[in-house]
């Protein structure tokens, strides 16, 4: 069966008759009838009620046409070398630490290729943004993926893995990490976040009881505290701009280092959304460019 058969079905539904469909497709009415019978044979069900003087399309005929309509448009666009226009508004959440990394490249990509698609960035924490996606308040979000997140009615697309590191005051000498925790206060990242929870688990498992009275939910504020000599912290590797403003030493944590999986979360019901597919592609591109910069 040829792909043109579905275009013929669309023509018949538009004109209301086999003769009209034949005229639209520039073929004979008998060719239209043969194509519709071939399609019915493929589906195993009738597409037209032929009991009256005129054939009438069944509900299945409309459902088949609805299913294939966008696909046919996409194929025509590919064949003609044009880009299928994607338009609308997409609300995308991005956690604060990833906004300077992802948003510039992502928005530049979308505006260059899909100028009619408007992206509204939303700021928040991973838990809050994920809840907003689940509730339908926003369309997608780049968040820290919690363990066991694959279940349910959400789709998770991995974007970037970020290793947590230890940051210390800039004048810290080369010292074993357990010794640093005994010498300096541990400044916690908010334990209600995924990265804060991972950091706490690492310290509890690898270091043990340590002194800690400070806890913040802002990474830049923590780096500033550490830079001023108030303690040490386990966080995502700070960006060069933050370290330029607040100098600090960065120590890798070795094989036991927690690794944060950053993923785009959306609703499974929206898996076929073309605007979201564009956002997913643009987000992946921005994350890939960031990884390239890290390797330079």
BADRENPA-86300 format. One record per residue (C-alpha): residue number from 1; z, x, y. Coordinates in Angstrom, 2 decimals. Example, Ala and Ser with C-alpha at 12.3 -4.5 7.8 and 13.67 -1.06 7.14 Angstrom:
<pts>
<pt 1,<7.80,12.30,-4.50>>
<pt 2,<7.14,13.67,-1.06>>
</pts>
This chain:
<pts>
<pt 1,<0.00,0.00,0.00>>
<pt 2,<-1.00,1.37,3.41>>
<pt 3,<1.23,1.50,6.46>>
<pt 4,<-1.36,-0.57,8.34>>
<pt 5,<-0.33,-3.55,6.20>>
<pt 6,<2.87,-3.90,8.24>>
<pt 7,<0.86,-3.77,11.48>>
<pt 8,<-1.34,-6.55,10.08>>
<pt 9,<1.76,-8.62,9.32>>
<pt 10,<2.92,-8.14,12.91>>
<pt 11,<-0.52,-9.23,14.17>>
<pt 12,<-0.45,-12.38,12.02>>
<pt 13,<3.01,-13.31,13.32>>
<pt 14,<1.94,-12.68,16.93>>
<pt 15,<-1.20,-14.82,16.70>>
<pt 16,<0.08,-17.42,14.25>>
<pt 17,<-2.91,-17.30,11.87>>
<pt 18,<-4.70,-14.97,9.48>>
<pt 19,<-7.86,-15.38,11.58>>
<pt 20,<-6.02,-14.39,14.76>>
<pt 21,<-4.42,-11.44,12.98>>
<pt 22,<-7.82,-10.34,11.70>>
<pt 23,<-9.28,-10.47,15.20>>
<pt 24,<-6.37,-8.44,16.57>>
<pt 25,<-6.65,-5.83,13.81>>
<pt 26,<-10.49,-5.84,13.90>>
<pt 27,<-10.78,-6.66,10.20>>
<pt 28,<-11.95,-9.71,8.24>>
<pt 29,<-9.66,-12.68,7.46>>
<pt 30,<-10.15,-12.00,3.74>>
<pt 31,<-8.88,-8.44,4.29>>
<pt 32,<-5.82,-9.86,6.02>>
<pt 33,<-5.21,-12.24,3.09>>
<pt 34,<-5.53,-9.39,0.60>>
<pt 35,<-3.10,-7.17,2.52>>
<pt 36,<-0.51,-9.96,2.73>>
<pt 37,<-0.79,-10.59,-1.02>>
<pt 38,<-0.32,-6.86,-1.66>>
<pt 39,<2.78,-6.86,0.52>>
<pt 40,<4.13,-9.94,-1.25>>
<pt 41,<3.53,-8.21,-4.58>>
<pt 42,<5.45,-5.18,-3.35>>
<pt 43,<8.38,-7.29,-2.15>>
<pt 44,<8.30,-9.67,-5.09>>
<pt 45,<8.73,-12.66,-2.76>>
<pt 46,<6.35,-14.86,-0.73>>
<pt 47,<5.90,-14.09,2.94>>
<pt 48,<3.99,-17.30,3.70>>
<pt 49,<4.24,-20.94,2.77>>
<pt 50,<0.74,-21.93,1.64>>
<pt 51,<1.54,-25.52,0.63>>
<pt 52,<0.12,-27.11,3.81>>
<pt 53,<-3.20,-27.01,5.60>>
<pt 54,<-2.12,-23.85,7.42>>
<pt 55,<-0.07,-20.95,6.08>>
<pt 56,<3.35,-20.63,7.68>>
<pt 57,<5.44,-17.42,7.73>>
<pt 58,<8.75,-17.48,5.88>>
<pt 59,<12.00,-16.09,7.23>>
<pt 60,<11.39,-13.01,5.08>>
<pt 61,<8.11,-12.33,6.92>>
<pt 62,<9.99,-12.18,10.24>>
<pt 63,<12.74,-10.00,8.74>>
<pt 64,<10.19,-7.52,7.37>>
<pt 65,<8.41,-7.37,10.72>>
<pt 66,<11.69,-6.88,12.59>>
<pt 67,<12.65,-4.06,10.24>>
<pt 68,<9.34,-2.22,10.60>>
<pt 69,<8.63,-2.83,14.29>>
<pt 70,<10.54,0.15,15.73>>
<pt 71,<9.36,2.40,12.92>>
<pt 72,<5.72,1.57,13.68>>
<pt 73,<6.25,2.23,17.38>>
<pt 74,<7.85,5.56,16.55>>
<pt 75,<4.95,6.55,14.31>>
<pt 76,<2.44,5.61,17.00>>
<pt 77,<4.37,7.71,19.51>>
<pt 78,<4.38,10.70,17.16>>
<pt 79,<0.68,10.29,16.43>>
<pt 80,<-0.23,10.11,20.11>>
<pt 81,<2.04,13.01,21.01>>
<pt 82,<4.21,10.95,23.34>>
<pt 83,<7.99,10.66,23.30>>
<pt 84,<9.45,7.26,22.51>>
<pt 85,<11.43,6.16,25.54>>
<pt 86,<15.16,5.94,24.93>>
<pt 87,<17.08,4.09,27.59>>
<pt 88,<20.42,2.47,28.20>>
<pt 89,<23.98,3.57,28.88>>
<pt 90,<26.12,5.55,26.41>>
<pt 91,<29.82,6.17,27.02>>
<pt 92,<30.80,9.50,25.48>>
<pt 93,<34.33,10.86,25.34>>
<pt 94,<34.89,14.61,25.39>>
<pt 95,<38.28,16.28,25.09>>
<pt 96,<39.24,18.32,28.13>>
<pt 97,<38.95,21.76,26.49>>
<pt 98,<35.34,21.07,25.45>>
<pt 99,<34.05,19.50,28.68>>
<pt 100,<32.93,22.75,30.37>>
<pt 101,<31.47,23.97,27.07>>
<pt 102,<29.49,20.88,26.09>>
<pt 103,<28.81,18.61,29.06>>
<pt 104,<26.50,20.82,31.18>>
<pt 105,<24.07,21.64,28.36>>
<pt 106,<24.26,18.17,26.82>>
<pt 107,<23.52,16.33,30.06>>
<pt 108,<20.77,18.77,31.03>>
<pt 109,<19.07,18.23,27.65>>
<pt 110,<19.26,14.42,27.90>>
<pt 111,<18.08,14.21,31.51>>
<pt 112,<15.10,16.46,30.78>>
<pt 113,<13.94,14.58,27.68>>
<pt 114,<15.29,11.05,28.14>>
<pt 115,<15.69,10.41,31.90>>
<pt 116,<16.24,6.67,31.33>>
<pt 117,<19.29,7.28,29.16>>
<pt 118,<22.49,7.37,31.22>>
<pt 119,<25.52,9.15,29.73>>
<pt 120,<28.95,8.30,31.12>>
<pt 121,<31.46,11.07,30.22>>
<pt 122,<35.00,9.92,29.43>>
<pt 123,<37.99,12.26,29.47>>
<pt 124,<40.94,12.02,27.12>>
<pt 125,<42.81,13.31,24.10>>
<pt 126,<41.40,13.29,20.59>>
<pt 127,<43.66,10.49,19.38>>
<pt 128,<43.02,8.28,22.39>>
<pt 129,<39.27,8.84,22.39>>
<pt 130,<39.02,8.18,18.65>>
<pt 131,<40.95,4.94,19.09>>
<pt 132,<38.63,3.96,21.96>>
<pt 133,<35.56,4.52,19.75>>
<pt 134,<37.12,2.47,16.96>>
<pt 135,<37.88,-0.36,19.38>>
<pt 136,<34.34,-0.31,20.81>>
<pt 137,<35.53,0.73,24.28>>
<pt 138,<33.31,3.83,24.18>>
<pt 139,<30.33,4.65,21.97>>
<pt 140,<31.16,8.13,20.69>>
<pt 141,<33.43,11.10,21.34>>
<pt 142,<33.72,14.82,20.69>>
<pt 143,<37.23,15.26,19.32>>
<pt 144,<39.37,17.36,17.03>>
<pt 145,<38.81,15.87,13.58>>
<pt 146,<42.09,15.14,11.79>>
<pt 147,<42.51,15.75,8.08>>
<pt 148,<41.44,12.80,5.93>>
<pt 149,<39.22,11.43,8.68>>
<pt 150,<36.24,10.72,6.39>>
<pt 151,<37.55,7.38,5.17>>
<pt 152,<37.13,4.06,6.98>>
<pt 153,<34.40,2.69,9.20>>
<pt 154,<33.93,5.80,11.35>>
<pt 155,<31.21,8.46,11.11>>
<pt 156,<32.11,12.12,11.70>>
<pt 157,<29.43,14.70,12.56>>
<pt 158,<30.72,18.31,12.56>>
<pt 159,<29.83,20.14,15.78>>
<pt 160,<31.96,23.27,16.17>>
<pt 161,<34.78,25.13,14.45>>
<pt 162,<37.29,26.89,16.69>>
<pt 163,<39.90,29.28,15.37>>
<pt 164,<43.35,29.09,16.94>>
<pt 165,<44.60,32.39,18.36>>
<pt 166,<47.82,33.86,19.70>>
<pt 167,<47.87,34.54,23.45>>
<pt 168,<50.47,36.85,24.99>>
<pt 169,<51.20,38.32,28.43>>
<pt 170,<48.54,40.80,29.60>>
<pt 171,<50.80,43.86,29.28>>
<pt 172,<51.78,43.14,25.66>>
<pt 173,<51.44,46.27,23.49>>
<pt 174,<49.93,46.19,19.99>>
<pt 175,<52.79,44.62,18.07>>
<pt 176,<53.04,42.75,14.74>>
<pt 177,<52.76,39.03,15.35>>
<pt 178,<56.14,38.12,13.74>>
<pt 179,<57.80,40.65,16.07>>
<pt 180,<56.17,39.04,19.10>>
<pt 181,<57.60,35.67,18.11>>
<pt 182,<61.08,37.23,17.87>>
<pt 183,<60.74,38.91,21.26>>
<pt 184,<59.13,36.14,23.31>>
<pt 185,<59.56,32.38,23.57>>
<pt 186,<56.96,30.21,21.88>>
<pt 187,<55.30,27.84,24.35>>
<pt 188,<54.10,24.90,22.28>>
<pt 189,<50.92,22.95,22.70>>
<pt 190,<51.63,19.21,22.47>>
<pt 191,<52.49,18.44,18.83>>
<pt 192,<50.99,14.95,19.14>>
<pt 193,<47.54,16.55,19.32>>
<pt 194,<45.60,17.87,16.31>>
<pt 195,<45.57,21.47,17.56>>
<pt 196,<49.25,21.32,18.55>>
<pt 197,<50.18,20.04,15.11>>
<pt 198,<48.12,22.78,13.44>>
<pt 199,<49.76,25.44,15.59>>
<pt 200,<53.23,24.14,14.72>>
<pt 201,<52.39,24.16,11.01>>
<pt 202,<51.16,27.76,11.25>>
<pt 203,<54.31,28.95,13.02>>
<pt 204,<56.61,27.09,10.64>>
<pt 205,<54.82,28.45,7.54>>
<pt 206,<54.07,31.99,8.67>>
<pt 207,<56.85,32.85,11.11>>
<pt 208,<59.80,30.54,10.54>>
<pt 209,<62.39,29.47,13.08>>
<pt 210,<61.58,30.68,16.59>>
<pt 211,<62.86,29.96,20.07>>
<pt 212,<60.91,27.21,21.83>>
<pt 213,<61.91,25.00,24.75>>
<pt 214,<58.59,24.49,26.52>>
<pt 215,<55.78,22.14,25.43>>
<pt 216,<52.67,21.18,27.40>>
<pt 217,<49.48,19.17,26.84>>
<pt 218,<47.29,21.26,29.17>>
<pt 219,<45.74,24.45,27.78>>
<pt 220,<45.11,26.03,31.19>>
<pt 221,<48.73,25.47,32.18>>
<pt 222,<49.89,27.17,28.99>>
<pt 223,<47.65,30.17,29.62>>
<pt 224,<49.05,30.41,33.15>>
<pt 225,<52.61,30.34,31.78>>
<pt 226,<51.80,33.03,29.23>>
<pt 227,<50.02,35.16,31.83>>
<pt 228,<53.14,35.12,34.02>>
<pt 229,<55.24,36.46,31.14>>
<pt 230,<57.12,33.29,30.22>>
<pt 231,<56.18,33.38,26.53>>
<pt 232,<53.42,33.30,23.92>>
<pt 233,<51.38,30.44,22.48>>
<pt 234,<49.01,29.46,19.66>>
<pt 235,<45.99,27.68,21.15>>
<pt 236,<42.22,27.51,21.02>>
<pt 237,<40.70,30.73,22.37>>
<pt 238,<40.73,30.30,26.18>>
<pt 239,<37.44,30.46,28.03>>
<pt 240,<36.59,33.61,29.96>>
<pt 241,<36.93,31.74,33.29>>
<pt 242,<40.52,30.76,32.46>>
<pt 243,<41.38,34.29,31.32>>
<pt 244,<39.86,35.67,34.52>>
<pt 245,<42.23,33.52,36.57>>
<pt 246,<45.21,34.01,34.24>>
<pt 247,<44.88,37.30,32.32>>
<pt 248,<46.34,37.31,28.83>>
<pt 249,<45.93,39.22,25.59>>
<pt 250,<44.34,37.44,22.64>>
<pt 251,<45.42,38.21,19.06>>
<pt 252,<43.62,36.82,16.03>>
<pt 253,<45.93,35.33,13.40>>
<pt 254,<44.09,36.64,10.35>>
<pt 255,<43.30,34.76,7.16>>
<pt 256,<46.04,32.21,7.77>>
<pt 257,<44.65,31.26,11.19>>
<pt 258,<44.34,27.49,11.69>>
<pt 259,<40.75,26.38,12.30>>
<pt 260,<40.06,23.31,14.41>>
<pt 261,<37.06,21.19,13.38>>
<pt 262,<35.47,19.56,16.40>>
<pt 263,<33.26,16.61,15.50>>
<pt 264,<31.42,13.74,17.12>>
<pt 265,<32.96,10.47,16.02>>
<pt 266,<31.14,7.14,16.22>>
<pt 267,<31.18,3.81,14.40>>
<pt 268,<29.28,3.59,11.12>>
<pt 269,<27.79,0.33,12.36>>
<pt 270,<26.00,2.40,15.04>>
<pt 271,<24.56,5.02,12.67>>
<pt 272,<21.00,3.82,13.41>>
<pt 273,<21.44,3.81,17.20>>
<pt 274,<18.69,5.87,18.83>>
<pt 275,<20.66,6.57,22.04>>
<pt 276,<23.53,7.91,19.91>>
<pt 277,<21.07,10.00,17.90>>
<pt 278,<19.93,11.59,21.19>>
<pt 279,<23.55,12.26,22.21>>
<pt 280,<24.27,13.76,18.78>>
<pt 281,<21.26,16.07,19.06>>
<pt 282,<22.14,17.12,22.61>>
<pt 283,<25.79,17.76,21.71>>
<pt 284,<24.81,19.87,18.70>>
<pt 285,<22.42,21.87,20.88>>
<pt 286,<25.14,22.56,23.45>>
<pt 287,<27.60,23.67,20.75>>
<pt 288,<24.97,25.97,19.21>>
<pt 289,<24.30,27.58,22.60>>
<pt 290,<28.04,28.13,23.05>>
<pt 291,<28.31,29.84,19.67>>
<pt 292,<25.43,32.15,20.62>>
<pt 293,<27.26,33.13,23.80>>
<pt 294,<30.40,33.99,21.82>>
<pt 295,<28.40,36.40,19.66>>
<pt 296,<26.96,38.29,22.61>>
</pts>
